[in-house]
Amino acid sequence: MTDVTIPNDLESFWMPFTSNRQFKAAPRLLVAAKDMHYTAADGHQVLDGVAGLWCCNAGHGREKIVEAVQRQVAQLDFAPTFQMGHPKAFEAASRLAALLPGDIDRVFYTNSGSEAVDTALKIALAYHRARGEGTRTRLIGRERGYHGVGFGGISVGGIVTNRKWFGGLLTGVDHLPHTHNPARNAYSRGQPAWGAELADELERIVTLHDASNIAAVIVEPVSGSTGVLVPPKGYLKRLREICTKHGILLIFDEVISGFGRLGSSFAAEHFDVLPDLMTMAKGITNGVIPMGAVGVREPIYQAFMQGPENAMELFHGYTYSGHPIAAAASIATLDLYREEGLFERAAAMAPYFEDWAHALKGLPHVVDIRNIGLVAGIELAPRPGQPGARAYEALVKCFERGLLIRTTGDIIALSPPLIVERGQIDEIFGTLVKVLREIE
Ligand SMILES: Cc1ncc(COP(=O)(O)O)c(C=O)c1O
């Protein structure tokens, strides 16, 4: 068993997105990880049904990445990328650009998905200004969108709790309606049939504000954090067409949907819709070192490369943009994805995963099941007056039985590492079946 020292004081760490008092009264501590499993502090093995937090697409403790990080930290621990550079950041960006679809050939590095979102929004605003269309400042998000926790991201995001707690947020933001319609689309396998016309709401917003005032639309191709919302057939293409027609930039937030999650490199490729900007994080380093990025289409980058050469073209950046250790981790991660054919593996495993997910139909409390690639959302009816309590109990019981799941409200999300085996898919869903039968 792993030799661990259990912390004797849990109080100082104010945990993110956690019920701190509830957690600290009955902590669930993870102390080691290898391939598909975590080891909990009491030594029990926990099958990872969610790739950590949608991050560890190649599984845990992968030697190639670990060694790359170890080598890098010993050789060059930090180097600035403001008016300086180091080779690994350039190499990582070239590798990533080669993987990105179409002419998304330029990469701006950040440290997280939230920063990638704020960066993409800023690039969109500055792009229009650089082209002499500085009136294009309005940003369009979507209800039930999650774009991280920066002020830009929560403003274009569509989560009521952010509005309730953090006030007015950015002005000049509108929202498209979300695409979730259980009355028409419950238990859809893959993309729901109904809902492409919801993209036409963008035309209504354009009519209201005039296109000359609108900078960009940002959506998650597949919403993850608000409960696995798969885009209706034709919806993203329609959004693309309307954006193109009106000169509005389309930003895909691929923080979750990228790096093989849907069985292709990115959702853009999966749905055959090319955005203008793409945000990424998580799987970019297999979750090993924090890193985010914005992929930018060539003409957008070129619009900035004007004027005197001694001028900074974009007044933006983070101390750790392109951090050497993150860059080394990313190079090793992208190599591993390719060498092991993990995106193709995810595509091959997806039908089996889908069949299992939909086999949960009819179990107690289950009101909808949604899936695409290696992602599934299982929605439970909430307990009257106690939203989220039922799914939380499922999370606790799954953990006790050796399975890590994720919950949002009363929706259970599953997104295992792409190395998952059939037997482990059986185990994930088998455990869930037992737990769903157990809980009240
Ligand atoms: C679509 C999307 N965008 C942005 C983020 C924020 O990423 P981070 O937590 O790395 O800031 C997330 C995180 O889950 C996400 O799912």
The ligand as a Gaussian input file, in Angstrom:
#p B3LYP/6-31G(d) Opt

LIG

0 1
 C      -15.968000      24.440000     -21.339000
 C      -15.096000      24.911000     -20.232000
 N      -14.487000      26.097000     -20.325000
 C      -13.682000      26.559000     -19.362000
 C      -13.447000      25.811000     -18.240000
 C      -12.563000      26.358000     -17.149000
 O      -11.357000      25.722000     -17.120000
 P      -10.420000      25.923000     -15.825000
 O      -11.115000      25.268000     -14.685000
 O       -9.132000      25.246000     -16.245000
 O      -10.233000      27.381000     -15.637000
 C      -14.044000      24.556000     -18.103000
 C      -13.792000      23.734000     -16.903000
 O      -14.387000      22.712000     -16.684000
 C      -14.895000      24.099000     -19.115000
 O      -15.526000      22.926000     -19.017000

